[in-house]
């Protein structure tokens, strides 16, 4: 149960930065390049990222995956949002 809650957590930008994903400008540059998932809207002026998506990207980088592999991963993560399931 605790693992399910942790997997469903939404991280705000400062938390994503603290997770080692870079600065604000780096995060948004990677989003433009297709190397990081788009944020989800939490409200009129708030966005966040699913924690498991951030973890998946970090794991891919640690594993030495190429940028093309990471782009494919980002596409799968985005598609899984529509399905309501994670890859």
C-alpha positions in Angstrom: 0.0 0.0 0.0 2.8 2.5 0.9 4.6 1.7 -2.4 1.4 2.4 -4.3 1.0 5.8 -2.6 4.6 6.6 -3.3 4.2 5.6 -6.9 1.2 7.9 -7.3 2.9 10.9 -5.8 3.1 14.2 -7.7 6.4 16.0 -7.4 6.6 19.8 -7.7 9.4 21.5 -9.6 11.7 22.0 -6.6 11.3 18.3 -5.7 12.1 17.3 -9.3 15.2 19.6 -9.2 16.2 18.0 -5.9 15.8 14.5 -7.5 18.8 15.4 -9.7 16.9 16.4 -12.9 18.6 19.7 -13.2 17.5 23.3 -12.8 14.2 24.8 -14.0 15.7 25.8 -17.3 17.3 22.4 -17.8 14.0 20.6 -17.0 12.0 22.7 -19.5 14.8 22.4 -22.2 14.6 18.6 -21.8 10.8 18.7 -22.2 11.3 20.7 -25.4 13.8 18.1 -26.6 11.5 15.2 -25.7 13.9 14.0 -23.0 11.7 14.6 -20.0 7.9 14.1 -19.5 5.6 17.1 -19.7 4.1 18.2 -16.4 0.5 17.5 -15.4 -1.8 20.4 -14.5 -2.7 20.4 -10.8 -4.6 23.7 -10.9 -4.8 27.0 -12.6 -1.2 27.9 -11.8 0.3 24.7 -10.5 2.0 21.7 -12.3 3.8 18.6 -11.2 5.3 15.4 -12.4 4.3 11.9 -11.4 7.1 10.6 -9.2 7.3 7.3 -11.0 7.9 9.1 -14.3 10.8 11.1 -12.8 12.2 7.9 -11.3 11.9 6.1 -14.7 13.9 8.9 -16.4 16.5 8.9 -13.7 16.9 5.1 -13.9 17.3 5.4 -17.7 20.0 8.0 -17.4 21.8 5.9 -14.7 21.6 2.9 -17.0 23.3 5.0 -19.7 20.4 4.9 -22.1 20.8 7.1 -25.3 18.8 10.2 -25.9 16.8 8.3 -28.5 16.0 5.6 -25.9 14.9 8.2 -23.4 12.7 9.9 -26.0 10.9 6.6 -26.6 10.6 6.1 -22.9 9.0 9.6 -22.6 6.6 8.7 -25.3 5.6 5.5 -23.5 5.1 7.5 -20.3 2.9 10.0 -22.0 0.9 7.2 -23.6 0.5 5.4 -20.3 -1.1 8.5 -18.8 -3.9 8.2 -21.3 -4.3 4.5 -20.6 -4.3 5.1 -16.8 -1.5 2.5 -16.5 2.3 2.8 -16.2 4.7 0.9 -18.5 
